[in-house]
């Protein structure tokens, strides 16, 4: 029982460290570029 509890605590700590590393190092923001396109509207 203690072995399983210790393993869950270990996984929780490891997950917290991984999440913090992903938040600081994982730059997944998209590249921004201005796009202009002509749009033809059907005016009735």
N, CA, C and O atoms as a GROMACS GRO file, in nm:
protein
  176
    1UNK      N    1   0.082  -0.120   0.000
    1UNK     CA    2   0.000   0.000   0.000
    1UNK      C    3   0.086   0.126   0.000
    1UNK      O    4   0.062   0.218  -0.077
    2UNK      N    5   0.187   0.128   0.086
    2UNK     CA    6   0.275   0.245   0.092
    2UNK      C    7   0.355   0.262  -0.036
    2UNK      O    8   0.385   0.374  -0.077
    3UNK      N    9   0.388   0.149  -0.100
    3UNK     CA   10   0.465   0.155  -0.224
    3UNK      C   11   0.382   0.222  -0.333
    3UNK      O   12   0.435   0.303  -0.410
    4UNK      N   13   0.254   0.190  -0.341
    4UNK     CA   14   0.166   0.250  -0.442
    4UNK      C   15   0.145   0.398  -0.412
    4UNK      O   16   0.146   0.480  -0.505
    5UNK      N   17   0.126   0.434  -0.288
    5UNK     CA   18   0.108   0.574  -0.252
    5UNK      C   19   0.234   0.654  -0.283
    5UNK      O   20   0.226   0.766  -0.335
    6UNK      N   21   0.350   0.597  -0.251
    6UNK     CA   22   0.476   0.666  -0.281
    6UNK      C   23   0.493   0.683  -0.432
    6UNK      O   24   0.543   0.786  -0.477
    7UNK      N   25   0.453   0.583  -0.509
    7UNK     CA   26   0.461   0.593  -0.655
    7UNK      C   27   0.369   0.700  -0.711
    7UNK      O   28   0.407   0.771  -0.804
    8UNK      N   29   0.249   0.712  -0.656
    8UNK     CA   30   0.156   0.816  -0.701
    8UNK      C   31   0.208   0.956  -0.668
    8UNK      O   32   0.196   1.048  -0.748
    9UNK      N   33   0.266   0.970  -0.551
    9UNK     CA   34   0.325   1.099  -0.513
    9UNK      C   35   0.441   1.133  -0.606
    9UNK      O   36   0.455   1.248  -0.649
   10UNK      N   37   0.523   1.034  -0.637
   10UNK     CA   38   0.635   1.054  -0.729
   10UNK      C   39   0.584   1.098  -0.866
   10UNK      O   40   0.639   1.191  -0.926
   11UNK      N   41   0.479   1.032  -0.917
   11UNK     CA   42   0.424   1.069  -1.047
   11UNK      C   43   0.362   1.209  -1.045
   11UNK      O   44   0.372   1.282  -1.144
   12UNK      N   45   0.299   1.246  -0.935
   12UNK     CA   46   0.241   1.379  -0.924
   12UNK      C   47   0.350   1.487  -0.926
   12UNK      O   48   0.334   1.591  -0.990
   13UNK      N   49   0.459   1.463  -0.855
   13UNK     CA   50   0.570   1.560  -0.854
   13UNK      C   51   0.633   1.568  -0.992
   13UNK      O   52   0.662   1.677  -1.041
   14UNK      N   53   0.655   1.454  -1.054
   14UNK     CA   54   0.714   1.452  -1.188
   14UNK      C   55   0.624   1.522  -1.290
   14UNK      O   56   0.672   1.595  -1.376
   15UNK      N   57   0.493   1.502  -1.279
   15UNK     CA   58   0.398   1.569  -1.368
   15UNK      C   59   0.397   1.719  -1.348
   15UNK      O   60   0.386   1.794  -1.445
   16UNK      N   61   0.409   1.763  -1.224
   16UNK     CA   62   0.414   1.907  -1.196
   16UNK      C   63   0.538   1.970  -1.255
   16UNK      O   64   0.531   2.079  -1.313
   17UNK      N   65   0.651   1.903  -1.242
   17UNK     CA   66   0.776   1.954  -1.299
   17UNK      C   67   0.767   1.958  -1.452
   17UNK      O   68   0.811   2.054  -1.515
   18UNK      N   69   0.709   1.854  -1.512
   18UNK     CA   70   0.695   1.850  -1.657
   18UNK      C   71   0.601   1.960  -1.706
   18UNK      O   72   0.629   2.024  -1.807
   19UNK      N   73   0.492   1.984  -1.636
   19UNK     CA   74   0.400   2.090  -1.675
   19UNK      C   75   0.464   2.228  -1.664
   19UNK      O   76   0.443   2.312  -1.751
   20UNK      N   77   0.541   2.250  -1.560
   20UNK     CA   78   0.610   2.378  -1.545
   20UNK      C   79   0.714   2.396  -1.655
   20UNK      O   80   0.728   2.506  -1.710
   21UNK      N   81   0.786   2.290  -1.689
   21UNK     CA   82   0.884   2.299  -1.798
   21UNK      C   83   0.818   2.326  -1.931
   21UNK      O   84   0.870   2.404  -2.011
   22UNK      N   85   0.705   2.264  -1.956
   22UNK     CA   86   0.633   2.287  -2.080
   22UNK      C   87   0.581   2.431  -2.086
   22UNK      O   88   0.585   2.493  -2.192
   23UNK      N   89   0.534   2.483  -1.974
   23UNK     CA   90   0.481   2.619  -1.971
   23UNK      C   91   0.592   2.722  -1.998
   23UNK      O   92   0.567   2.823  -2.064
   24UNK      N   93   0.712   2.697  -1.948
   24UNK     CA   94   0.820   2.795  -1.966
   24UNK      C   95   0.896   2.776  -2.096
   24UNK      O   96   0.938   2.874  -2.157
   25UNK      N   97   0.915   2.651  -2.140
   25UNK     CA   98   1.001   2.625  -2.254
   25UNK      C   99   0.924   2.595  -2.383
   25UNK      O  100   0.981   2.605  -2.492
   26UNK      N  101   0.799   2.560  -2.373
   26UNK     CA  102   0.722   2.522  -2.491
   26UNK      C  103   0.658   2.642  -2.558
   26UNK      O  104   0.542   2.673  -2.531
   27UNK      N  105   0.731   2.709  -2.645
   27UNK     CA  106   0.679   2.826  -2.716
   27UNK      C  107   0.604   2.778  -2.839
   27UNK      O  108   0.666   2.751  -2.942
   28UNK      N  109   0.474   2.767  -2.829
   28UNK     CA  110   0.393   2.715  -2.939
   28UNK      C  111   0.304   2.823  -3.000
   28UNK      O  112   0.201   2.792  -3.060
   29UNK      N  113   0.344   2.948  -2.987
   29UNK     CA  114   0.263   3.055  -3.044
   29UNK      C  115   0.277   3.056  -3.196
   29UNK      O  116   0.386   3.031  -3.247
   30UNK      N  117   0.169   3.083  -3.269
   30UNK     CA  118   0.175   3.079  -3.416
   30UNK      C  119   0.248   3.199  -3.472
   30UNK      O  120   0.254   3.305  -3.409
   31UNK      N  121   0.304   3.181  -3.590
   31UNK     CA  122   0.368   3.293  -3.658
   31UNK      C  123   0.258   3.381  -3.716
   31UNK      O  124   0.165   3.332  -3.780
   32UNK      N  125   0.269   3.510  -3.694
   32UNK     CA  126   0.167   3.602  -3.740
   32UNK      C  127   0.212   3.670  -3.870
   32UNK      O  128   0.328   3.710  -3.884
   33UNK      N  129   0.119   3.680  -3.962
   33UNK     CA  130   0.145   3.749  -4.088
   33UNK      C  131   0.016   3.815  -4.133
   33UNK      O  132  -0.092   3.758  -4.119
   34UNK      N  133   0.027   3.937  -4.187
   34UNK     CA  134  -0.092   4.007  -4.234
   34UNK      C  135  -0.131   3.954  -4.370
   34UNK      O  136  -0.047   3.941  -4.460
   35UNK      N  137  -0.258   3.923  -4.386
   35UNK     CA  138  -0.307   3.870  -4.514
   35UNK      C  139  -0.424   3.957  -4.559
   35UNK      O  140  -0.514   3.988  -4.480
   36UNK      N  141  -0.421   3.996  -4.686
   36UNK     CA  142  -0.531   4.075  -4.742
   36UNK      C  143  -0.586   4.001  -4.862
   36UNK      O  144  -0.513   3.961  -4.952
   37UNK      N  145  -0.718   3.983  -4.862
   37UNK     CA  146  -0.785   3.915  -4.972
   37UNK      C  147  -0.908   3.996  -5.011
   37UNK      O  148  -0.977   4.051  -4.926
   38UNK      N  149  -0.934   4.002  -5.140
   38UNK     CA  150  -1.052   4.070  -5.189
   38UNK      C  151  -1.173   3.979  -5.170
   38UNK      O  152  -1.168   3.859  -5.194
   39UNK      N  153  -1.282   4.041  -5.126
   39UNK     CA  154  -1.405   3.965  -5.104
   39UNK      C  155  -1.514   4.029  -5.188
   39UNK      O  156  -1.536   4.150  -5.180
   40UNK      N  157  -1.582   3.949  -5.268
   40UNK     CA  158  -1.693   3.998  -5.349
   40UNK      C  159  -1.823   3.962  -5.278
   40UNK      O  160  -1.853   3.844  -5.256
   41UNK      N  161  -1.900   4.066  -5.242
   41UNK     CA  162  -2.026   4.043  -5.173
   41UNK      C  163  -2.141   4.058  -5.272
   41UNK      O  164  -2.142   4.149  -5.355
   42UNK      N  165  -2.236   3.968  -5.263
   42UNK     CA  166  -2.352   3.971  -5.350
   42UNK      C  167  -2.456   4.065  -5.290
   42UNK      O  168  -2.533   4.025  -5.202
   43UNK      N  169  -2.458   4.191  -5.336
   43UNK     CA  170  -2.549   4.289  -5.280
   43UNK      C  171  -2.684   4.282  -5.347
   43UNK      O  172  -2.695   4.302  -5.468
   44UNK      N  173  -2.788   4.254  -5.270
   44UNK     CA  174  -2.925   4.248  -5.325
   44UNK      C  175  -3.007   4.362  -5.273
   44UNK      O  176  -3.125   4.374  -5.308
   0.00000   0.00000   0.00000
